Every structure is written in C-alpha cells, then in structure tokens.
Amino acid sequence: MEVLREKVEEEEEAEREEAAERAEWVRMEKMMRPVEVRKEETTLKQETLRDLEKKLSEIQITVSAELPAFTKDTIDISKLPVSYKTNTPKEEHLLQVADNFSRQYSHLCPDRVPLFLHPLNECEVPKFVSTTLRPTLMPYPELYNWDSCAQFVSDFLTMVPLPDPLKPPSHMYSSTTVLKYQKGNCFDFSTLLCSMLIGSGYDAYCVNGYGSLDLCHMDLTREVCPLTVKPKETIKEEEKVLPKKYTIKPPRDLCSRFEQEQEVKKQQEIRAQEQKRLREEEERLMEAEKAKPDALHGLRVHSWVLVLSGKREVPENFFIDPFTGHSYSTQDEHFLGIESLWNHKNYWINMQDCWNCCKDLIFDLGDPVRWEYMLLGTDKSQLSLTEEDDSGINDEDDVENLGKEDEDKSFDMPHSWVEQIEISPEAFETRCPNGKKVIQYKRAKLEKWAPYLNSNGLVSRLTTYKDLECTNILEIKEWYQNREDMLELKHMNKTTDLKTDYFKPGHPQALRVHSYKSMQPEMDRVIEFYETARVDGLIKREETPRTMTEYYQGRPDFLSYRHANFGPRVKKLTLSSAESNPRPIVKITEQFFRNPAKPAEEDVAERVFLVAEERIQLRYHCREDHITASKREFLRRTEVDNKGNKIIMTPDMCISFEVEPMEHTKKLLYQYEAMMHLKREEKLSRHQVWESELEVLEILKLREEEEAAHTLTISIYDTKRNEKSKEYREAMERVMHEEHLRQVETQLDYLAPFLAQLPPGEKLTRWQAVRLKDECLSDFKQRLINKANLIQARFEKETQELQKKQQWYQENQVTLTPEDEDLYLSYCSQAMFRIRILEQRLNRHKELAPLKYLALEEKLYKDPRLGELQKIFA
C-alpha cells in the first residue's frame, strides 16, 4: 500500500512540474510576440466594451410627450384648507411610527425596495398613505356598485404616467385635487376608487406592486373590447321522447353502410384540414399580435385596487385596474407582484414570494407570516390557534396581561386629512374630460361623449375593424340618449350595408327595431313593434319589393300571420306616387290561432285569397284525435255574367274535403253564405294590406324627418337646458323682485322729509298738521307732474329723431344701398316701438296719477302723527 501511495505522489508531482513548465512557456511566447499583435488585442477589447456600452445605452426609460403633465407647480394651493398644509400631533406620531417600521423592515429585508409610506402631498407635506384615503358614499345611485364606480373613475380622469416607472411617486395628491384637475397617475386613480368603494361598503385596498407594460401604459390594443363579446347562449337539450309500445316502426334503411362510412371518413378529413388551416391562421395572428419583449418586465411599478370577498356579497377576491375600470382575477398574468397594500385603517407588507406573479398569493391579512402589518389596531382577526398552540395559554391572568400589552401598543389611525369628496351633478353628467374620451381596443375603437354634447344625442360609438391596423371597418354601433324619437342604438354593418335602429318604448309609431338597407319604399326591410302599444297587435312586418309579411299577437279575431304577394305595378302616363298607384295584390295568405270557442272543423287555420285566379282556399284546424284536417276551396266568380244575368251557386263552385262530413255543409245555401262572407273578408284584407303599405310610407317619412331634426328631450328639472323652465323661473324672479320693490315703496316714510323741519319731540298743532299735509300733497303732485313731463319730453325727442331720420331717408333714398335701407327700416321699427311704449306709459301715468294722489291723501288723514287732522274732519 505504501509503494502505491509513493507512486501516486510521484505522478502528481510530475504533473505539477509539467503544468508549471507549460505556463512559463506561454508567458515567454507572449513576451516574444510582436508589439502589433498586443495592440490588436487591446483594440479588440476596447471595441467589445464600446459595443456593450452602446447596447446598454439603447435601454432607455422614455415617457411619451403627448401625455399630460400633472405636477405640484400646476396646482393652486392658496385655497386649500389647513389640514393639507400641516400635520396634527397624531399624524406626526404616525410618521414617527412609520419611520421606525421602515427602518426595522430595511434591516430585516435589505434586499427589498424601500416602503411606500408617506409621500408628499400637493403642499409638500408628508402624509401617510392610509390617511390619504377618504371613504365616501356618493349621493348618486349609479355609483353604489363597484363596476359603475370603477368605470366612472376611468372615464372621469386622464392618465398621467409615473415620473420614474421603476419607483413609486414622490408625491401623492388628495382625491379632491385629482377630481378638480381630472388628472392623476395610477396611485391617484387607486386612491380615489378605493375611497369610493370603502364608502360603498366594499372591503377594498390600494395595492403597490408591479404590472405589465400594457397595464402600466393603459394599452388596450391587445385586449378585446367588452362590448364586442357576445354572451354565451345556453343550449337547451331536447328531452328524448321515450318510444311508445305500439308506435309504428320506421322503414328499414336500405342505404349502404360502407358508403356511409366512407362519406364520414371523407367529411372527417375535410374537417381536419379545415381545423388545421384555422389553427395555423390563428397561430399566425397570435404571432403578429404578440407583444414585443419588455426590457423592464417585472420592474414597472403600478397601483391597483384589491377587493376581498365577504362584504357586499362579493364571492371571491379580485383586482380592479383603475385606468380601465376592468376587473381581473387574482391569477391574471398582468399583475406581476405586490410589495404592500393599505386601507384607511392599516398598512400591510407582502412577505410571500412572487416568483409566479400573484397566482400563489394568499390574501389572508390576518396571517402575520404572509402579511406583516404596521399597526396593532387592525380590524383583521389573527389566525386561529391550534389546540397544541393553545395548550400553553390556559391561565386567565396571562390572557388578560397579553390583552393589556396589545392594548398599550395599539395605535389608531388618524382621521383622513382630505376634505369630503364631492362630485357636482354637472361633473357627474359630463364624465370624460372635455366631455369626450377615445379608447383603442384590439380591432375596435370606442368613443364616448357626455350627454347633450352632440346635437344628435350621440353618447357612444363602437367601431369594429377587420384588421389589426384598424383601417377596414367591419361594423359601427352608436348609442344615443335623450332622443325625442326614442332612438337608443344604431347598428351599421359595412359588409352587407344593413342598418338596424333600436328604439325605446314611446315612439309615435311604437317602433322597436327597424332593419333596412335603404330608406326608399318597397325595399327590403324588417320593422318590429311594441305590440302592447298597438291596437292591432302587430309584432313584426317584413317587406320586400314583391311581398309583405306581418305577424300578430293577442287579436280578438285570432289572426297570427298575413302574407301578401304583389304583382308588377301598372305603368301610367302621368307621374304618380306609391299612394295613388299601389301595387296590385296577387295573393293574400292568412293564418289564425286556435279559437277554443269553436269546434276544430269550423275554426279556420289558414285561408288563401288567390286574387288573380279568383279562388279562395280554406284549411281548418285539426282535432287532437285526428291526423288530418278539413279543407275547402271556393271558385270566386262575378255575380253577373257578360249578358247581365245573375250567376246561380252551383255545386262545382265549392270543392271540399271533410274528415267527418256533415249534412248542413253540403247545402248550397250554406256554401253560398260562406262564399259571400269570404268575399267581404277578402275585400277587408286587401284594404288592410293597402293600409299597411301607407303606414310603411308614413313611417319612412317620419324617420327621415326625425333624422334630419334629431330633437333632444330635456327634463323639466334641468333648469340650465330647459328654456321654458328657465324663462318661467326668470319671470317668477322678476315678479318677486317687483313685489319686493312695491313693498319697500309702501314701507317708505312719506312724512320724514317734512317732519325733519320741526323740532324733534314737539307735538304738532292743528295749523302745523294742515301745513305738513298740504306740503306733502303739493310735493307729491309736483313729482307726478315732473314724471309726466319727463315721459312727454322723451316722447317728443324720439318723435323728432324719427322725423329727422325719415327726412334724411327721403333726401337720400336714391343713393342708398340695400344694407343702408335695412338699417333704416330696423331703426324705424325700434323707434316706433319706443314711441309706442312711451305713449302707453304716459297714458297709464295720467290714469293712475289721480288715484295715487287720493290714496296718499287718505293715508295722511289716517296717519296717527297728524292726529289734529282727524279732529277737524271728525
């Protein structure tokens, strides 16, 4: 063994000596190289470094210049309350607690990013993120549910990108400021939405985490528009009817089973090729739609809202992206990680690994292992202890002491420093900034407008495209509001040129749906009606150039269907309209529901008026115990022949098939009366078809007028837009103002100027009372005369100016231009109006002046300060 060990050691020593000699030989070879070779190696290294630096410099963080800026310099802080500019002692204490918590966290987790705890507000004052939330229940019923709240925030605010996409913002503004300027970043969006959701009763939290590039930039070009997703139709499985014991067996199938198998194989091959082609096409499209790799994937900071299950009957946890207002599952790949989250009561740090995005996160905030909380006074209960853990806590004194220690360490979150969040009715109605917003989706573009912004009532438009570049339009959907014609939706298919209008109840013609390609009459169209709003029970009318089909429901005559066939119109030499020259009717088919008051063999199920062939066909309802129904056909002839002789009813004029023949139906009198009744019914049916044609023309004319006018309805409570209500309110205010002036005038002391001339406190003598009365009446009389003279002077002035203008017109009439004549006529009209008003005022003053004089004299007699006058006339 020792000999073997010595051999191994000798071999190792030889190998080491050989390696040393090889290294020395390489070093000597390098020393012996030319200087030019060493220079080439140095140059190559420098080029490699330069290339590396160039590639690294290409990775830049750019912010689009088109996006609006929202900085503290653009905010007016002069009118903000004190709570925005200072901190209370409790808030200062909270900031100290937060700093201490942050230091401990940084010490224990040095590889984690710093916590987002107290950014600066618009007044450069540090505020804790939880106190920035202001739970508010909005006074609008539409903002009570989470989806409407999220959609409102998404529409109302304009997205502003973060200054640094890798860090949370240094400033976080109050929701009142964000609402005022209608701008904000993702943290501002989340704060406002979370405040509204908490106020509505949801268990909502603001999240500070990491999102994908599309989520952070609000890029929806790779997402399908929710309005284009059709709801899944539930297919009802038909119940298999169990075969009866005595049912007739079907005939034997004599087809070749081999041929059938070969046909099935052929169809399967064709189907497989088609599926392969579709799969390749789908893969090609997915490759074209695939997003480019993001150099900052997983590092982009984003904020969103987390809603936990429990409150408001929320079944499961979900995320809400405040930029788009869409909800996402907590397993969605757009959300790449969570650093922390908070509500208005506490702050939690995520201690779970986010290597698999947020798919494996457990949102049990009461678990201190997964979520580290900052304040003890959280409303989230701690995890329940197991029996083994609970066995050590049996002493009641220990439990009481533990509770006291927690109570001493607890710290309640201060109240929010933000003012009450308020949204005015005008802002709530306007929604979008400047009343308009455009969202680009995958192969679709959605445009939104505020109500009454467009004169035709358009509030939303969805344009769908065939290609990803959005150049080839497929269809357009337009939604309307407040239309007088009750138009709600207009759908235009650009491929088939089919237009479909949808109406709300209340249209003058009870329209519900109108599908057409052209507004010209006698073209392809389908009109659906609200049957409850029509007397005739018409549900739908289908029209083509040669036919018209109508469907009815709830009629007393049980009519359910009428189909009319038209022939070519007879050409006339003179120009005529469709009303004066209707299309000739060739055939009318009518179907009826079952009338339970009649026996089946006498209840008509279908009748056909062959107008051109002069025949009438009847088919009756089939009884339940029969397998066929009775039929009858009448040959409708004229009542007189060519010679004027009356045609007598003959048996060959009625051909019938009866399941159970009856005696009275074979009599000629019965058949004659039935044929006369059918003639009257045919005449009535032809008249109703003619009325239907006229109604279609009336509907088309009305629709053209409505589209040209597109009048909007305004509520009587909308005092800003309703002109009639506005005029009525202004008239009422004017009347109240005049009444107020009249009351003030009556309250004026008419004796005050004259009593001021006498010593104060001295009792009036009889002579002084008479003198005051005469002076007051004399002064009032003079004022009435002066007012009349003033009106008369103005009247004479206006008359003289009008005469001068007329004289000027007579002198220069020949040389005047049309514009000068218009100005002259306008001046004369206004002057005559002023002269008439002055004349009316003067006449009215002359009528009222004596009455006012007598009224003042009576007041003076009754005035208690002039008591001596009362003694004279007593």
SULVEN-V483241 format. One record per pair of residues at least 12 apart in sequence whose C-alpha atoms are under 8 Angstrom apart, sorted by the first residue. I is the first residue (numbers start at 1). J is the second residue. Records with the same first field share a line. If there is no record, write none. Layout:
I: J / J
//
This chain:
59: 295
61: 164 / 165
63: 161 / 163
67: 159 / 160 / 161
68: 159 / 160
69: 160
70: 160 / 183 / 184
72: 122 / 123
75: 122
77: 122 / 123
83: 417 / 418
84: 121 / 122 / 123 / 125 / 417 / 418
85: 123 / 124 / 125
86: 125
87: 125 / 127
90: 414
91: 127 / 128 / 414
94: 128 / 413 / 414
95: 118 / 127 / 128
98: 117 / 374
101: 374
102: 114 / 115
115: 340
116: 168 / 208
117: 129
119: 169 / 170 / 171 / 172
120: 170 / 171 / 172 / 173
121: 171 / 172 / 173 / 174
122: 171 / 172 / 173 / 174
124: 171
129: 342
130: 342 / 343 / 344 / 345 / 346 / 347 / 413 / 416
131: 344 / 413 / 414 / 415 / 416 / 417 / 418
132: 174 / 175 / 191 / 344 / 416 / 417 / 418
133: 191 / 192 / 194 / 195 / 343 / 344 / 416 / 418
134: 195 / 344 / 416 / 418 / 419 / 420 / 421
135: 194 / 195 / 196 / 197 / 198 / 199 / 344
136: 195 / 196 / 197 / 198 / 199 / 200 / 420 / 421
137: 196 / 199 / 200
138: 196 / 199 / 200 / 422 / 423
144: 200
145: 197 / 200
146: 197
147: 325 / 326
149: 193 / 196 / 197
150: 193 / 320 / 322 / 324 / 325 / 326
151: 324 / 325 / 326
152: 325 / 431
153: 189 / 192 / 193 / 322 / 323 / 325
154: 189 / 322 / 323 / 324 / 325
155: 431 / 432 / 433 / 437
156: 182 / 431 / 432 / 433
157: 178 / 179 / 182 / 183 / 184 / 189 / 432 / 433
158: 182 / 183 / 184 / 433
159: 183 / 184 / 185 / 186 / 323
160: 183 / 184 / 185 / 186
161: 185 / 186 / 216 / 217
162: 185 / 186
165: 299 / 300 / 301
166: 299 / 300 / 301
167: 300 / 301
168: 301 / 302
172: 187 / 188
173: 188
174: 188 / 418
175: 188 / 191 / 192 / 418 / 421
176: 418 / 419 / 420 / 421 / 422
179: 423
182: 433
186: 216 / 302 / 303 / 304 / 322 / 323
187: 302 / 303 / 304
189: 322 / 323
190: 206 / 303 / 304 / 305 / 322
191: 206
193: 305 / 322
194: 206 / 305 / 343
201: 311 / 312
202: 307 / 308 / 311 / 312
203: 307 / 308 / 309 / 310 / 311
204: 305 / 306 / 307 / 308 / 343
205: 305 / 306 / 307 / 341 / 342 / 343
206: 303 / 304 / 305 / 306 / 341 / 342 / 343
207: 303 / 304 / 305 / 306 / 338 / 339 / 340 / 341 / 342
208: 301 / 302 / 303 / 304 / 338 / 339 / 340 / 341
209: 301 / 302 / 303 / 335 / 336 / 337 / 338 / 339 / 340
210: 298 / 299 / 300 / 301 / 302 / 303 / 335 / 336 / 337 / 338
211: 298 / 299 / 300 / 301 / 302 / 334 / 335 / 336 / 337
212: 297 / 298 / 300 / 334 / 335 / 336
213: 294 / 297 / 300
214: 334
215: 321 / 334
216: 300 / 301 / 302
218: 323 / 324
219: 440
220: 439 / 440 / 441 / 442
221: 440 / 441 / 442 / 443
222: 289 / 441 / 442
223: 441 / 442
224: 441 / 442 / 443 / 444
225: 441 / 442 / 444
298: 336 / 337
304: 319 / 320 / 321 / 322
305: 319 / 320 / 321 / 322
306: 318 / 319 / 320
307: 319 / 320
308: 363
317: 329 / 330
318: 330
330: 358 / 359
331: 357 / 358 / 359 / 360
332: 358 / 359
333: 357 / 358
335: 357 / 358
336: 354 / 356 / 357 / 358
337: 354 / 357 / 358
338: 350 / 354 / 358
344: 413 / 416
345: 378 / 379 / 412 / 413
346: 373 / 374 / 375 / 377 / 378 / 413
347: 373 / 374 / 375
348: 365 / 371 / 372 / 373 / 374
349: 371 / 372 / 373
350: 370 / 371 / 372
351: 369 / 370 / 371 / 372
352: 370 / 371
365: 380
366: 380 / 381 / 382 / 383
367: 382 / 383
368: 382
375: 410 / 411 / 412
376: 406 / 409 / 410 / 411
377: 410 / 411 / 412
429: 450 / 451
430: 449 / 450 / 451
431: 450
432: 448 / 449 / 450
435: 448 / 449 / 450 / 453
436: 448 / 449 / 450
437: 449
442: 468
443: 464 / 465 / 466 / 467 / 468 / 469 / 470
444: 462 / 463 / 464 / 465 / 470
445: 462 / 463 / 464
446: 460 / 461 / 462 / 463
447: 460 / 461 / 462
448: 460 / 461
451: 481 / 482
452: 482 / 712
455: 710 / 711 / 712
456: 480 / 483 / 710 / 711 / 712
457: 480 / 481 / 482 / 483 / 710 / 712
458: 478 / 479 / 480 / 481
459: 478 / 479 / 480 / 481
460: 478 / 479 / 480
461: 476 / 477 / 478 / 479
462: 476 / 477 / 478
463: 475 / 476 / 477
464: 476
473: 494
474: 493 / 494 / 495
475: 491 / 492 / 493 / 494 / 495
476: 491 / 492 / 493 / 494
477: 489 / 490 / 491 / 492
478: 490 / 491
482: 712 / 713 / 714
483: 710 / 711 / 712 / 713
484: 710 / 711 / 712 / 713
485: 503 / 506 / 507 / 508 / 706 / 710 / 711
486: 503 / 504 / 505 / 506 / 507
487: 501 / 502 / 503 / 504
488: 501 / 502 / 503 / 504
489: 501 / 502 / 503
490: 502
497: 517
498: 515 / 516 / 517
499: 515 / 516 / 517
500: 513 / 514 / 515 / 516
501: 513 / 514 / 515
502: 514
505: 530
509: 699
510: 529 / 530 / 531 / 533 / 534
511: 527 / 528 / 529 / 530
512: 527 / 528 / 529 / 530
513: 526 / 527 / 528 / 529
514: 526 / 527 / 528
515: 527
519: 700
520: 700
521: 696 / 697 / 700
522: 543 / 544 / 545 / 546
523: 543 / 544 / 545
524: 542 / 543 / 544 / 545
525: 542 / 543 / 544
526: 540 / 541 / 542 / 543
527: 540 / 541 / 542
528: 540 / 541
531: 553
536: 552 / 555
537: 552 / 553 / 554 / 555
538: 550 / 551 / 552 / 553
539: 551 / 552 / 553
540: 552
546: 565 / 566 / 567
547: 563 / 564 / 565 / 566
548: 563 / 564 / 565
549: 561 / 562 / 563 / 564
550: 562 / 563
557: 592
558: 592 / 593 / 594 / 595
559: 590 / 591 / 592 / 593
560: 590 / 591 / 592 / 593
561: 589 / 590 / 591 / 592
562: 588 / 589 / 590 / 591
563: 588 / 589 / 590
564: 585 / 586 / 587 / 588 / 589 / 689
565: 585 / 586 / 587 / 588
566: 583 / 584 / 585 / 586 / 587
567: 583 / 584 / 585 / 586
568: 583 / 584
569: 581 / 582 / 583 / 584
570: 583 / 584
579: 694
582: 690
585: 611 / 686
586: 610 / 611 / 612
587: 608 / 609 / 610 / 611 / 612
588: 608 / 609 / 610 / 611 / 685 / 686
589: 606 / 607 / 608 / 609
590: 606 / 607 / 608
591: 605 / 606 / 607
592: 604 / 605 / 606
593: 605
594: 621
600: 620 / 621 / 622 / 623
601: 620 / 621 / 622 / 623 / 629 / 630
602: 620 / 621
603: 620 / 621
604: 618 / 619 / 620 / 621
605: 618 / 619 / 620 / 621
606: 618 / 619 / 620
607: 619
609: 682
614: 635 / 636 / 637
615: 633 / 634 / 635 / 636
616: 633 / 634 / 635 / 636 / 678
617: 631 / 632 / 633 / 634
618: 631 / 632 / 633
619: 631 / 632
628: 659
629: 658 / 659
630: 656 / 657 / 658 / 659
631: 656 / 657 / 658
632: 654 / 655 / 656 / 657
633: 654 / 655 / 656
634: 653 / 654 / 655 / 675
635: 653 / 654
636: 653 / 675 / 679
649: 668 / 672
650: 668
651: 668
654: 671
750: 776
751: 776
754: 772 / 775 / 776
755: 772
764: 865 / 866 / 868
765: 868
766: 868 / 869
769: 866 / 867 / 868 / 869
770: 869
773: 860
777: 853 / 856 / 857
780: 853
781: 853
784: 849
788: 842 / 845 / 846
791: 838 / 841 / 842
792: 838 / 842
794: 838
795: 835 / 838 / 839
798: 831 / 834 / 835
799: 835
802: 828 / 831
809: 824
//
